[in-house]
């Protein structure tokens, strides 16, 4: 169980790190939105699974499940709101781009 927990923790941390890198590397709002939601949610869920595998009891499962469900719900709502705001501006190539390191 500890090996499975360690694997889940490492993969989850790697996905969370890739989400952060994607937020810095991508230039448009919609690209950043995908980078910040997809791998980040899976990374958090894998970390929560690793926590449960470390101590697989029902007293830990309840709060971890609650955190996982709230993470999925809040990130999807936030992504919808960001996409709606970008659509309302009529442009996904917004002027709030981060300066690239090439400039």
The first five atom37 places (N, CA, C, CB, O) and aatype in JSON, in Angstrom:
{
  "aatype": [20, 20, 20, 20, 20, 20, 20, 20, 20, 20, 20, 20, 20, 20, 20, 20, 20, 20, 20, 20, 20, 20, 20, 20, 20, 20, 20, 20, 20, 20, 20, 20, 20, 20, 20, 20, 20, 20, 20, 20, 20, 20, 20, 20, 20, 20, 20, 20, 20, 20, 20, 20, 20, 20, 20, 20, 20, 20, 20, 20, 20, 20, 20, 20, 20, 20, 20, 20, 20, 20, 20, 20, 20, 20, 20, 20, 20, 20, 20, 20, 20, 20, 20, 20, 20, 20, 20, 20, 20, 20, 20, 20, 20, 20, 20, 20, 20, 20, 20, 20, 20, 20, 20],
  "atom_mask": [
    [1, 1, 1, 1, 1],
    [1, 1, 1, 1, 1],
    [1, 1, 1, 1, 1],
    [1, 1, 1, 1, 1],
    [1, 1, 1, 1, 1],
    [1, 1, 1, 1, 1],
    [1, 1, 1, 1, 1],
    [1, 1, 1, 1, 1],
    [1, 1, 1, 1, 1],
    [1, 1, 1, 1, 1],
    [1, 1, 1, 1, 1],
    [1, 1, 1, 1, 1],
    [1, 1, 1, 1, 1],
    [1, 1, 1, 1, 1],
    [1, 1, 1, 1, 1],
    [1, 1, 1, 1, 1],
    [1, 1, 1, 1, 1],
    [1, 1, 1, 1, 1],
    [1, 1, 1, 1, 1],
    [1, 1, 1, 1, 1],
    [1, 1, 1, 1, 1],
    [1, 1, 1, 1, 1],
    [1, 1, 1, 1, 1],
    [1, 1, 1, 1, 1],
    [1, 1, 1, 1, 1],
    [1, 1, 1, 1, 1],
    [1, 1, 1, 1, 1],
    [1, 1, 1, 1, 1],
    [1, 1, 1, 1, 1],
    [1, 1, 1, 1, 1],
    [1, 1, 1, 1, 1],
    [1, 1, 1, 1, 1],
    [1, 1, 1, 1, 1],
    [1, 1, 1, 1, 1],
    [1, 1, 1, 1, 1],
    [1, 1, 1, 1, 1],
    [1, 1, 1, 1, 1],
    [1, 1, 1, 1, 1],
    [1, 1, 1, 1, 1],
    [1, 1, 1, 1, 1],
    [1, 1, 1, 1, 1],
    [1, 1, 1, 1, 1],
    [1, 1, 1, 1, 1],
    [1, 1, 1, 1, 1],
    [1, 1, 1, 1, 1],
    [1, 1, 1, 1, 1],
    [1, 1, 1, 1, 1],
    [1, 1, 1, 1, 1],
    [1, 1, 1, 1, 1],
    [1, 1, 1, 1, 1],
    [1, 1, 1, 1, 1],
    [1, 1, 1, 1, 1],
    [1, 1, 1, 1, 1],
    [1, 1, 1, 1, 1],
    [1, 1, 1, 1, 1],
    [1, 1, 1, 1, 1],
    [1, 1, 1, 1, 1],
    [1, 1, 1, 1, 1],
    [1, 1, 1, 1, 1],
    [1, 1, 1, 1, 1],
    [1, 1, 1, 1, 1],
    [1, 1, 1, 1, 1],
    [1, 1, 1, 1, 1],
    [1, 1, 1, 1, 1],
    [1, 1, 1, 1, 1],
    [1, 1, 1, 1, 1],
    [1, 1, 1, 1, 1],
    [1, 1, 1, 1, 1],
    [1, 1, 1, 1, 1],
    [1, 1, 1, 1, 1],
    [1, 1, 1, 1, 1],
    [1, 1, 1, 1, 1],
    [1, 1, 1, 1, 1],
    [1, 1, 1, 1, 1],
    [1, 1, 1, 1, 1],
    [1, 1, 1, 1, 1],
    [1, 1, 1, 1, 1],
    [1, 1, 1, 1, 1],
    [1, 1, 1, 1, 1],
    [1, 1, 1, 1, 1],
    [1, 1, 1, 1, 1],
    [1, 1, 1, 1, 1],
    [1, 1, 1, 1, 1],
    [1, 1, 1, 1, 1],
    [1, 1, 1, 1, 1],
    [1, 1, 1, 1, 1],
    [1, 1, 1, 1, 1],
    [1, 1, 1, 1, 1],
    [1, 1, 1, 1, 1],
    [1, 1, 1, 1, 1],
    [1, 1, 1, 1, 1],
    [1, 1, 1, 1, 1],
    [1, 1, 1, 1, 1],
    [1, 1, 1, 1, 1],
    [1, 1, 1, 1, 1],
    [1, 1, 1, 1, 1],
    [1, 1, 1, 1, 1],
    [1, 1, 1, 1, 1],
    [1, 1, 1, 1, 1],
    [1, 1, 1, 1, 1],
    [1, 1, 1, 1, 1],
    [1, 1, 1, 1, 1],
    [1, 1, 1, 1, 1]
  ],
  "atom_positions": [
    [[0.83, -1.21, 0.0], [0.0, 0.0, 0.0], [0.86, 1.26, 0.0], [-0.94, 0.0, 1.22], [0.52, 2.26, -0.64]],
    [[1.97, 1.22, 0.71], [2.84, 2.4, 0.76], [3.47, 2.7, -0.6], [3.92, 2.22, 1.8], [3.68, 3.86, -0.95]],
    [[3.77, 1.65, -1.35], [4.33, 1.87, -2.69], [3.28, 2.5, -3.6], [4.84, 0.54, -3.29], [3.59, 3.42, -4.35]],
    [[2.07, 2.01, -3.55], [0.98, 2.59, -4.36], [0.73, 4.03, -3.95], [-0.31, 1.75, -4.22], [0.49, 4.89, -4.81]],
    [[0.77, 4.31, -2.65], [0.58, 5.68, -2.18], [1.7, 6.59, -2.67], [0.5, 5.72, -0.65], [1.45, 7.73, -3.07]],
    [[2.93, 6.09, -2.64], [4.06, 6.89, -3.11], [3.96, 7.17, -4.61], [5.38, 6.19, -2.8], [4.26, 8.28, -5.06]],
    [[3.55, 6.18, -5.38], [3.4, 6.37, -6.82], [2.31, 7.4, -7.11], [3.06, 5.02, -7.52], [2.51, 8.29, -7.94]],
    [[1.17, 7.29, -6.43], [0.08, 8.26, -6.62], [0.52, 9.66, -6.23], [-1.16, 7.84, -5.81], [0.18, 10.64, -6.9]],
    [[1.27, 9.76, -5.14], [1.74, 11.06, -4.68], [2.7, 11.69, -5.68], [2.41, 10.92, -3.31], [2.61, 12.88, -5.97]],
    [[3.62, 10.91, -6.2], [4.58, 11.44, -7.16], [3.91, 11.85, -8.47], [5.66, 10.42, -7.44], [4.22, 12.9, -9.03]],
    [[3.0, 11.02, -8.96], [2.3, 11.37, -10.2], [1.42, 12.59, -9.99], [1.44, 10.18, -10.69], [1.36, 13.48, -10.85]],
    [[0.73, 12.66, -8.85], [-0.11, 13.82, -8.55], [0.69, 15.1, -8.43], [-0.88, 13.58, -7.27], [0.27, 16.14, -8.92]],
    [[1.84, 15.02, -7.78], [2.69, 16.2, -7.65], [3.24, 16.63, -9.01], [3.85, 15.93, -6.68], [3.35, 17.83, -9.29]],
    [[3.58, 15.67, -9.84], [4.07, 15.99, -11.18], [2.99, 16.66, -12.02], [4.57, 14.72, -11.89], [3.27, 17.61, -12.75]],
    [[1.76, 16.18, -11.92], [0.66, 16.8, -12.65], [0.39, 18.22, -12.15], [-0.61, 15.95, -12.54], [0.14, 19.12, -12.95]],
    [[0.44, 18.43, -10.85], [0.24, 19.77, -10.3], [1.35, 20.71, -10.76], [0.18, 19.71, -8.76], [1.1, 21.87, -11.07]],
    [[2.57, 20.21, -10.8], [3.69, 21.02, -11.29], [3.51, 21.35, -12.77], [5.02, 20.28, -11.07], [3.78, 22.48, -13.19]],
    [[3.06, 20.38, -13.55], [2.85, 20.65, -14.98], [1.74, 21.68, -15.19], [2.51, 19.35, -15.73], [1.78, 22.45, -16.14]],
    [[0.75, 21.69, -14.3], [-0.3, 22.71, -14.4], [0.28, 24.09, -14.16], [-1.43, 22.43, -13.38], [-0.06, 25.04, -14.86]],
    [[1.15, 24.21, -13.18], [1.8, 25.49, -12.91], [2.69, 25.94, -14.06], [2.61, 25.41, -11.66], [2.7, 27.12, -14.41]],
    [[3.42, 25.02, -14.62], [4.28, 25.35, -15.76], [3.42, 25.77, -16.95], [5.18, 24.14, -16.15], [3.75, 26.71, -17.66]],
    [[2.32, 25.07, -17.17], [1.42, 25.42, -18.26], [0.82, 26.81, -18.09], [0.32, 24.4, -18.37], [0.63, 27.52, -19.07]],
    [[0.51, 27.19, -16.86], [-0.03, 28.52, -16.61], [0.99, 29.6, -16.95], [-0.46, 28.66, -15.16], [0.62, 30.69, -17.4]],
    [[2.24, 29.31, -16.75], [3.27, 30.29, -17.07], [3.65, 30.29, -18.55], [4.5, 30.01, -16.23], [3.99, 31.34, -19.09]],
    [[3.59, 29.15, -19.2], [4.06, 29.04, -20.58], [3.01, 29.47, -21.61], [4.49, 27.63, -20.86], [3.35, 30.1, -22.61]],
    [[1.74, 29.12, -21.39], [0.72, 29.42, -22.38], [0.41, 30.91, -22.37], [-0.55, 28.6, -22.13], [0.52, 31.57, -21.34]],
    [[0.01, 31.42, -23.52], [-0.13, 32.86, -23.67], [-1.57, 33.36, -23.6], [0.48, 33.28, -24.96], [-1.79, 34.49, -23.17]],
    [[-2.54, 32.57, -24.01], [-3.91, 33.08, -24.05], [-4.72, 32.57, -22.87], [-4.59, 32.67, -25.36], [-4.35, 31.61, -22.2]],
    [[-5.81, 33.24, -22.63], [-6.66, 32.91, -21.5], [-7.19, 31.48, -21.58], [-7.82, 33.88, -21.42], [-7.16, 30.75, -20.59]],
    [[-7.68, 31.1, -22.74], [-8.27, 29.77, -22.86], [-7.22, 28.67, -22.72], [-8.99, 29.63, -24.2], [-7.49, 27.62, -22.13]],
    [[-6.03, 28.91, -23.24], [-4.96, 27.93, -23.06], [-4.58, 27.79, -21.59], [-3.73, 28.32, -23.88], [-4.39, 26.69, -21.09]],
    [[-4.47, 28.92, -20.91], [-4.14, 28.89, -19.48], [-5.24, 28.21, -18.68], [-3.91, 30.3, -18.96], [-4.97, 27.51, -17.7]],
    [[-6.48, 28.43, -19.1], [-7.6, 27.82, -18.39], [-7.5, 26.3, -18.42], [-8.93, 28.28, -18.99], [-7.7, 25.64, -17.41]],
    [[-7.19, 25.75, -19.58], [-7.06, 24.3, -19.69], [-5.86, 23.79, -18.9], [-6.94, 23.87, -21.15], [-5.93, 22.75, -18.25]],
    [[-4.77, 24.52, -18.96], [-3.57, 24.09, -18.23], [-3.8, 24.13, -16.72], [-2.38, 24.97, -18.6], [-3.24, 23.32, -15.99]],
    [[-4.61, 25.06, -16.28], [-4.84, 25.18, -14.85], [-5.91, 24.26, -14.29], [-5.2, 26.56, -14.54], [-6.01, 24.1, -13.08]],
    [[-6.71, 23.67, -15.16], [-7.8, 22.83, -14.65], [-7.56, 21.35, -14.84], [-9.08, 23.21, -15.31], [-7.69, 20.57, -13.89]],
    [[-7.22, 20.94, -16.02], [-7.15, 19.5, -16.31], [-6.1, 18.75, -15.47], [-6.85, 19.28, -17.77], [-6.47, 17.86, -14.71]],
    [[-4.82, 19.09, -15.58], [-3.85, 18.31, -14.81], [-3.91, 18.61, -13.32], [-2.44, 18.58, -15.32], [-3.56, 17.77, -12.5]],
    [[-4.34, 19.81, -12.96], [-4.37, 20.17, -11.55], [-5.4, 19.35, -10.79], [-4.66, 21.66, -11.39], [-5.13, 18.88, -9.69]],
    [[-6.58, 19.18, -11.36], [-7.62, 18.4, -10.69], [-7.2, 16.94, -10.56], [-8.95, 18.5, -11.47], [-7.36, 16.34, -9.49]],
    [[-6.68, 16.37, -11.62], [-6.22, 14.98, -11.55], [-5.08, 14.84, -10.55], [-5.78, 14.49, -12.94], [-5.01, 13.85, -9.83]],
    [[-4.2, 15.82, -10.51], [-3.1, 15.79, -9.55], [-3.59, 15.83, -8.11], [-2.16, 16.95, -9.79], [-3.11, 15.07, -7.27]],
    [[-4.54, 16.69, -7.83], [-5.1, 16.76, -6.47], [-5.81, 15.47, -6.11], [-6.06, 17.96, -6.35], [-5.68, 14.98, -4.99]],
    [[-6.57, 14.92, -7.05], [-7.27, 13.67, -6.77], [-6.28, 12.52, -6.51], [-8.2, 13.3, -7.93], [-6.53, 11.67, -5.65]],
    [[-5.18, 12.5, -7.23], [-4.17, 11.46, -6.98], [-3.49, 11.65, -5.63], [-3.13, 11.46, -8.09], [-3.18, 10.67, -4.95]],
    [[-3.26, 12.88, -5.23], [-2.68, 13.14, -3.91], [-3.66, 12.71, -2.81], [-2.32, 14.64, -3.75], [-3.26, 12.13, -1.81]],
    [[-4.94, 12.99, -3.02], [-5.95, 12.55, -2.05], [-6.03, 11.02, -1.99], [-7.32, 13.13, -2.41], [-6.18, 10.45, -0.91]],
    [[-5.93, 10.38, -3.13], [-5.9, 8.92, -3.15], [-4.68, 8.38, -2.42], [-5.93, 8.4, -4.59], [-4.77, 7.39, -1.69]],
    [[-3.54, 9.03, -2.61], [-2.33, 8.62, -1.9], [-2.5, 8.77, -0.39], [-1.12, 9.45, -2.38], [-2.03, 7.93, 0.38]],
    [[-3.16, 9.84, 0.02], [-3.41, 10.02, 1.46], [-4.3, 8.91, 2.0], [-4.05, 11.39, 1.72], [-4.09, 8.43, 3.11]],
    [[-5.29, 8.51, 1.22], [-6.18, 7.44, 1.69], [-5.46, 6.09, 1.68], [-7.44, 7.38, 0.82], [-5.67, 5.27, 2.57]],
    [[-4.63, 5.86, 0.68], [-3.89, 4.6, 0.64], [-2.89, 4.49, 1.79], [-3.16, 4.46, -0.69], [-2.56, 3.39, 2.24]],
    [[-2.42, 5.62, 2.25], [-1.5, 5.61, 3.39], [-2.21, 5.2, 4.68], [-0.86, 6.99, 3.57], [-1.65, 4.47, 5.5]],
    [[-3.44, 5.66, 4.85], [-4.26, 5.28, 6.01], [-5.66, 4.93, 5.52], [-4.31, 6.42, 7.07], [-6.55, 5.78, 5.55]],
    [[-5.86, 3.7, 5.06], [-7.16, 3.33, 4.44], [-8.25, 3.01, 5.47], [-6.97, 2.13, 3.52], [-8.6, 1.85, 5.67]],
    [[-8.77, 4.04, 6.1], [-9.89, 3.85, 7.02], [-11.04, 4.74, 6.59], [-9.46, 4.17, 8.49], [-10.86, 5.7, 5.84]],
    [[-12.22, 4.39, 7.06], [-13.4, 5.18, 6.7], [-13.37, 6.55, 7.33], [-14.66, 4.45, 7.11], [-13.97, 7.48, 6.8]],
    [[-12.68, 6.72, 8.46], [-12.62, 8.04, 9.08], [-11.8, 9.02, 8.24], [-12.03, 7.93, 10.5], [-12.01, 10.23, 8.33]],
    [[-10.87, 8.53, 7.43], [-10.12, 9.38, 6.51], [-10.81, 9.5, 5.16], [-8.71, 8.83, 6.33], [-10.65, 10.51, 4.47]],
    [[-11.56, 8.5, 4.78], [-12.18, 8.49, 3.46], [-13.22, 9.59, 3.31], [-12.82, 7.14, 3.19], [-13.32, 10.21, 2.25]],
    [[-14.0, 9.84, 4.35], [-15.07, 10.85, 4.27], [-14.56, 12.25, 3.96], [-15.84, 10.88, 5.55], [-14.98, 12.85, 2.98]],
    [[-13.65, 12.78, 4.79], [-13.15, 14.13, 4.49], [-12.39, 14.21, 3.16], [-12.24, 14.58, 5.61], [-12.49, 15.21, 2.45]],
    [[-11.63, 13.17, 2.82], [-10.9, 13.19, 1.56], [-11.86, 13.18, 0.37], [-9.95, 12.0, 1.48], [-11.62, 13.85, -0.63]],
    [[-12.93, 12.42, 0.48], [-13.93, 12.39, -0.57], [-14.62, 13.74, -0.7], [-14.97, 11.29, -0.3], [-14.89, 14.21, -1.81]],
    [[-14.91, 14.37, 0.42], [-15.53, 15.69, 0.42], [-14.61, 16.72, -0.25], [-15.86, 16.13, 1.85], [-15.07, 17.55, -1.04]],
    [[-13.33, 16.66, 0.05], [-12.37, 17.58, -0.57], [-12.28, 17.31, -2.07], [-10.97, 17.43, 0.08], [-12.26, 18.26, -2.87]],
    [[-12.24, 16.05, -2.48], [-12.16, 15.71, -3.9], [-13.38, 16.19, -4.68], [-12.01, 14.22, -4.06], [-13.24, 16.73, -5.77]],
    [[-14.55, 15.98, -4.12], [-15.79, 16.42, -4.8], [-15.84, 17.94, -4.9], [-17.03, 15.9, -4.05], [-16.19, 18.49, -5.95]],
    [[-15.5, 18.63, -3.82], [-15.52, 20.09, -3.87], [-14.47, 20.63, -4.83], [-15.3, 20.67, -2.47], [-14.7, 21.66, -5.46]],
    [[-13.35, 19.97, -4.95], [-12.32, 20.38, -5.92], [-12.85, 20.27, -7.34], [-11.06, 19.53, -5.75], [-12.68, 21.19, -8.14]],
    [[-13.47, 19.16, -7.67], [-13.99, 18.96, -9.02], [-15.08, 19.99, -9.34], [-14.54, 17.54, -9.17], [-15.12, 20.53, -10.44]],
    [[-15.95, 20.25, -8.38], [-17.05, 21.18, -8.62], [-16.54, 22.61, -8.76], [-18.08, 21.09, -7.49], [-16.93, 23.31, -9.7]],
    [[-15.69, 23.05, -7.84], [-15.26, 24.45, -7.88], [-14.37, 24.75, -9.06], [-14.54, 24.8, -6.6], [-14.45, 25.84, -9.63]],
    [[-13.51, 23.82, -9.45], [-12.64, 24.07, -10.6], [-13.45, 24.12, -11.89], [-11.55, 22.98, -10.7], [-13.17, 24.94, -12.76]],
    [[-14.44, 23.27, -12.02], [-15.25, 23.31, -13.24], [-16.07, 24.59, -13.31], [-16.18, 22.08, -13.31], [-16.23, 25.15, -14.4]],
    [[-16.59, 25.06, -12.2], [-17.34, 26.31, -12.21], [-16.41, 27.48, -12.5], [-18.06, 26.53, -10.85], [-16.77, 28.38, -13.27]],
    [[-15.23, 27.49, -11.91], [-14.28, 28.57, -12.17], [-13.84, 28.58, -13.62], [-13.06, 28.43, -11.26], [-13.71, 29.65, -14.22]],
    [[-13.6, 27.41, -14.21], [-13.22, 27.34, -15.62], [-14.34, 27.85, -16.51], [-12.84, 25.9, -16.01], [-14.09, 28.53, -17.5]],
    [[-15.56, 27.53, -16.16], [-16.7, 28.02, -16.94], [-16.78, 29.55, -16.88], [-18.02, 27.4, -16.42], [-17.02, 30.2, -17.89]],
    [[-16.57, 30.1, -15.7], [-16.64, 31.55, -15.55], [-15.51, 32.25, -16.31], [-16.58, 31.93, -14.07], [-15.74, 33.3, -16.92]],
    [[-14.32, 31.69, -16.29], [-13.21, 32.28, -17.04], [-13.48, 32.2, -18.53], [-11.88, 31.55, -16.69], [-13.26, 33.17, -19.26]],
    [[-13.97, 31.06, -19.01], [-14.28, 30.91, -20.43], [-15.39, 31.87, -20.84], [-14.68, 29.47, -20.74], [-15.34, 32.44, -21.93]],
    [[-16.37, 32.04, -20.0], [-17.46, 32.96, -20.31], [-16.97, 34.39, -20.38], [-18.58, 32.83, -19.27], [-17.38, 35.16, -21.25]],
    [[-16.08, 34.77, -19.46], [-15.53, 36.12, -19.49], [-14.69, 36.34, -20.74], [-14.68, 36.39, -18.24], [-14.75, 37.41, -21.35]],
    [[-13.9, 35.34, -21.13], [-13.09, 35.46, -22.35], [-13.98, 35.55, -23.58], [-12.12, 34.27, -22.48], [-13.69, 36.31, -24.5]],
    [[-15.05, 34.79, -23.6], [-15.98, 34.83, -24.73], [-16.69, 36.19, -24.79], [-17.02, 33.69, -24.62], [-16.91, 36.73, -25.88]],
    [[-17.05, 36.73, -23.64], [-17.72, 38.02, -23.6], [-16.83, 39.12, -24.15], [-18.13, 38.35, -22.17], [-17.3, 40.06, -24.78]],
    [[-15.53, 38.98, -23.92], [-14.59, 39.97, -24.47], [-14.42, 39.79, -25.96], [-13.23, 39.86, -23.78], [-13.79, 40.62, -26.61]],
    [[-14.98, 38.72, -26.54], [-14.93, 38.42, -27.97], [-13.53, 38.11, -28.46], [-15.48, 39.58, -28.75], [-13.24, 38.26, -29.65]],
    [[-12.66, 37.67, -27.56], [-11.31, 37.35, -27.99], [-10.67, 36.39, -27.02], [-10.47, 38.62, -28.14], [-10.72, 36.6, -25.8]],
    [[-10.06, 35.33, -27.55], [-9.28, 34.46, -26.7], [-7.81, 34.89, -26.7], [-9.41, 33.01, -27.15], [-7.04, 34.47, -25.83]],
    [[-7.43, 35.73, -27.67], [-6.09, 36.3, -27.7], [-6.16, 37.66, -27.0], [-5.54, 36.44, -29.18], [-6.15, 38.7, -27.66]],
    [[-6.21, 37.64, -25.7], [-6.43, 38.87, -24.97], [-5.13, 39.66, -24.82], [-7.02, 38.58, -23.59], [-4.05, 39.19, -25.17]],
    [[-5.27, 40.86, -24.3], [-4.11, 41.72, -24.14], [-3.5, 41.58, -22.74], [-4.48, 43.17, -24.4], [-2.67, 42.4, -22.34]],
    [[-3.91, 40.56, -22.0], [-3.35, 40.34, -20.68], [-2.29, 39.26, -20.71], [-4.44, 39.97, -19.68], [-2.04, 38.58, -19.71]],
    [[-1.66, 39.09, -21.87], [-0.64, 38.06, -22.01], [0.56, 38.4, -21.15], [-0.22, 37.91, -23.47], [0.92, 39.56, -20.97]],
    [[1.17, 37.37, -20.62], [2.42, 37.55, -19.91], [3.52, 37.81, -20.93], [2.76, 36.31, -19.03], [3.5, 37.23, -22.02]],
    [[4.47, 38.65, -20.6], [5.56, 38.85, -21.55], [6.38, 37.58, -21.69], [6.45, 40.01, -21.11], [6.7, 36.93, -20.69]],
    [[6.72, 37.23, -22.91], [7.48, 36.02, -23.12], [8.94, 36.29, -22.83], [7.3, 35.49, -24.55], [9.4, 37.44, -22.84]],
    [[9.67, 35.22, -22.57], [11.08, 35.37, -22.27], [11.88, 35.7, -23.52], [11.62, 34.1, -21.62], [13.05, 36.09, -23.42]],
    [[11.27, 35.54, -24.7], [11.95, 35.86, -25.96], [11.94, 37.34, -26.26], [11.3, 35.11, -27.09], [12.75, 37.82, -27.05]],
    [[11.0, 38.08, -25.63], [10.86, 39.52, -25.92], [11.94, 40.32, -25.25], [9.5, 40.03, -25.49], [11.97, 41.55, -25.39]]
  ]
}
